[in-house]
Amino acid sequence: MKKTYLLILLSFITLSTFAQRAEEARKVLDKTASIVGNRGGATANFSISGTKISSASSTISIKGNKFYAHTGDATVWYNGKTQWTYLKSTNEVNVTTPTEAQRMRMNPYTFITMYKNGYALSMTQKGTNYQVHMVAQNKQRSVQEVFLTIDSRSYKPSTIKMREGQKWMTISISNFRTGKLSNELFVFKAKDFPSAEVIDLR
């Protein structure tokens, strides 16, 4: 009887600890989201590396769930629903409705809305950084797992490591700054690319 009681007590303590860590992780992400999701918008630099992914560097502008990203090879506009990708090598613009994982490849700050639904959260502290771990509760979700490294003083993320299927991708972020960005920045303008072929893949 005593053994059963101890097992129940230990289970309760374990569950309480997990719940507390999840709540702490959510509070950190809430604070990070409020900074990253500045109402006027923000810009940053980031680089991507991973399994079977060519390393690439980019600049990005974000505002809410909208983003504009530019690399040496491509320019991407996303207005919250539709994504336009201009490929310099082919002079083509591909129009798509991107998945969550596809958006995160171009916008590392996609996590600021993802964590609110469908992910189990936990957190540890390493030096001056928080490391938040997100695990998808639905196995069909395109992004199954995310590790976020967040500065505990500024609440700005520096590294995002995400898993899509069995493939891992790491995104390093730097030079984050807030600004006042026009909504027009996040929409492709055909007049600026008069010779480009527009291909609708939706």
C-alpha positions as CSV (number, residue, x, y, z in Angstrom):
1,M,0.0,0.0,0.0
2,K,2.8,2.4,0.9
3,K,4.6,1.5,-2.3
4,T,1.5,2.3,-4.4
5,Y,1.1,5.6,-2.5
6,L,4.7,6.5,-3.2
7,L,4.3,5.8,-6.9
8,I,1.2,7.9,-7.1
9,L,3.0,10.7,-5.3
10,L,6.1,10.5,-7.5
11,S,3.8,10.5,-10.6
12,F,2.0,13.6,-9.3
13,I,5.3,15.4,-8.6
14,T,6.7,14.5,-12.1
15,L,3.5,15.7,-13.8
16,S,3.5,18.9,-11.8
17,T,7.2,19.6,-12.7
18,F,6.4,19.0,-16.4
19,A,3.4,21.4,-16.2
20,Q,5.5,24.0,-14.5
21,R,8.3,23.8,-17.1
22,A,5.7,24.0,-19.9
23,E,4.2,27.2,-18.3
24,E,7.7,28.7,-17.9
25,A,8.4,28.0,-21.5
26,R,5.2,29.5,-22.6
27,K,5.9,32.7,-20.7
28,V,9.3,33.0,-22.3
29,L,7.8,32.5,-25.8
30,D,5.0,35.0,-25.0
31,K,7.7,37.6,-24.2
32,T,9.8,36.7,-27.2
33,A,6.7,36.9,-29.5
34,S,5.8,40.3,-28.2
35,I,9.3,41.6,-29.0
36,V,9.7,39.8,-32.4
37,G,6.1,40.6,-33.3
38,N,6.6,44.4,-33.0
39,R,3.5,46.1,-34.4
40,G,5.5,48.2,-36.8
41,G,7.7,45.4,-38.1
42,A,11.3,44.3,-37.8
43,T,14.3,43.2,-39.9
44,A,17.1,40.7,-39.3
45,N,19.8,38.7,-40.9
46,F,19.8,34.9,-40.8
47,S,21.6,31.9,-42.3
48,I,20.3,28.3,-42.8
49,S,22.1,25.0,-42.8
50,G,21.0,21.4,-42.6
51,T,20.7,17.9,-44.0
52,K,20.7,18.0,-47.8
53,I,20.2,21.8,-47.7
54,S,22.7,24.2,-49.3
55,S,23.8,26.8,-46.7
56,A,22.3,30.2,-47.5
57,S,22.2,33.6,-45.9
58,S,19.4,36.1,-46.1
59,T,17.9,39.3,-44.9
60,I,14.3,39.3,-43.7
61,S,11.6,41.8,-42.9
62,I,8.6,40.7,-40.9
63,K,5.3,42.2,-39.8
64,G,2.8,40.0,-38.1
65,N,2.7,36.8,-40.1
66,K,3.9,38.6,-43.3
67,F,7.5,38.5,-44.4
68,Y,9.9,39.6,-47.2
69,A,13.2,37.7,-47.6
70,H,16.1,38.3,-50.0
71,T,19.1,36.1,-50.8
72,G,21.6,36.4,-53.7
73,D,19.5,33.8,-55.7
74,A,15.9,34.5,-54.7
75,T,13.5,37.0,-53.3
76,V,10.4,36.0,-51.4
77,W,7.2,37.9,-50.5
78,Y,4.5,36.5,-48.2
79,N,1.4,38.5,-47.4
80,G,0.0,36.1,-44.8
81,K,-1.7,33.9,-47.4
82,T,0.1,33.9,-50.7
83,Q,3.8,33.5,-51.3
84,W,5.7,34.8,-54.4
85,T,9.2,33.5,-55.0
86,Y,11.4,35.1,-57.6
87,L,14.3,33.0,-58.9
88,K,17.1,35.0,-60.4
89,S,18.6,32.1,-62.3
90,T,15.4,31.4,-64.3
91,N,13.7,34.8,-64.2
92,E,10.6,33.1,-62.9
93,V,8.1,33.9,-60.1
94,N,6.4,30.9,-58.5
95,V,3.1,31.7,-56.7
96,T,2.3,29.2,-53.9
97,T,0.3,28.7,-50.7
98,P,3.2,27.5,-48.5
99,T,3.1,24.9,-45.7
100,E,4.2,25.7,-42.2
101,A,7.7,24.1,-42.8
102,Q,8.1,26.0,-46.1
103,R,7.3,29.3,-44.3
104,M,9.8,28.6,-41.6
105,R,12.6,28.0,-44.1
106,M,12.2,31.5,-45.3
107,N,10.9,33.1,-42.1
108,P,12.5,31.7,-38.9
109,Y,10.1,33.8,-36.8
110,T,7.1,31.6,-37.8
111,F,7.5,29.9,-34.4
112,I,6.0,33.0,-32.7
113,T,2.6,31.8,-33.7
114,M,3.2,28.0,-34.0
115,Y,3.9,27.4,-30.3
116,K,0.4,28.6,-29.3
117,N,-1.4,25.5,-30.6
118,G,-0.5,21.8,-31.0
119,Y,3.0,21.7,-29.4
120,A,4.1,20.3,-26.0
121,L,6.6,22.7,-24.5
122,S,9.6,22.3,-22.1
123,M,12.6,24.5,-21.2
124,T,16.1,24.4,-19.7
125,Q,18.5,27.2,-19.0
126,K,22.1,27.1,-20.4
127,G,24.2,30.0,-19.2
128,T,22.5,33.2,-20.2
129,N,20.2,31.4,-22.7
130,Y,16.9,29.7,-22.4
131,Q,16.5,26.6,-24.6
132,V,12.8,25.9,-25.4
133,H,11.8,22.5,-26.8
134,M,8.7,22.2,-28.9
135,V,7.3,18.8,-29.9
136,A,4.3,18.5,-32.2
137,Q,1.3,16.6,-30.7
138,N,0.0,15.8,-34.1
139,K,2.3,13.5,-36.1
140,Q,0.9,14.9,-39.4
141,R,2.3,18.3,-38.6
142,S,5.0,19.4,-41.1
143,V,7.3,20.7,-38.4
144,Q,7.6,17.9,-35.8
145,E,10.2,19.4,-33.4
146,V,11.8,22.7,-32.7
147,F,14.6,23.8,-30.4
148,L,14.8,27.6,-29.7
149,T,17.8,29.3,-28.1
150,I,16.6,32.6,-26.6
151,D,18.7,35.2,-24.8
152,S,17.4,35.4,-21.2
153,R,18.2,39.2,-21.0
154,S,16.8,40.5,-24.4
155,Y,14.3,37.6,-25.1
156,K,15.6,37.6,-28.7
157,P,16.1,34.2,-30.4
158,S,19.6,33.5,-31.8
159,T,19.2,29.9,-33.0
160,I,16.3,27.8,-34.2
161,K,16.7,24.1,-35.0
162,M,13.7,22.4,-36.5
163,R,12.9,18.9,-37.7
164,E,10.8,18.1,-40.7
165,G,10.3,14.4,-41.0
166,Q,13.8,13.0,-40.3
167,K,15.7,16.1,-41.6
168,W,17.1,18.8,-39.3
169,M,17.6,22.4,-40.3
170,T,19.4,25.0,-38.2
171,I,18.7,28.8,-38.6
172,S,21.1,31.3,-37.0
173,I,19.7,34.8,-36.5
174,S,21.5,38.1,-36.0
175,N,21.2,41.9,-36.1
176,F,17.5,42.0,-35.1
177,R,16.0,45.5,-35.1
178,T,12.5,46.9,-35.0
179,G,11.2,49.4,-37.6
180,K,8.1,50.8,-39.3
181,L,7.4,48.7,-42.4
182,S,4.7,49.3,-45.0
183,N,2.3,46.4,-45.9
184,E,3.3,46.9,-49.5
185,L,6.7,45.5,-48.8
186,F,5.2,42.0,-48.5
187,V,3.4,41.8,-51.8
188,F,5.0,41.0,-55.2
189,K,4.8,43.8,-57.8
190,A,4.8,42.5,-61.3
191,K,5.8,46.0,-62.7
192,D,9.2,45.6,-60.9
193,F,9.9,42.4,-62.8
194,P,8.4,43.0,-66.3
195,S,10.2,40.2,-68.1
196,A,9.7,37.5,-65.4
197,E,7.4,34.6,-66.1
198,V,4.8,34.2,-63.4
199,I,3.9,30.5,-62.6
200,D,0.8,29.9,-60.4
201,L,1.4,26.6,-58.5
202,R,-1.5,26.9,-56.1
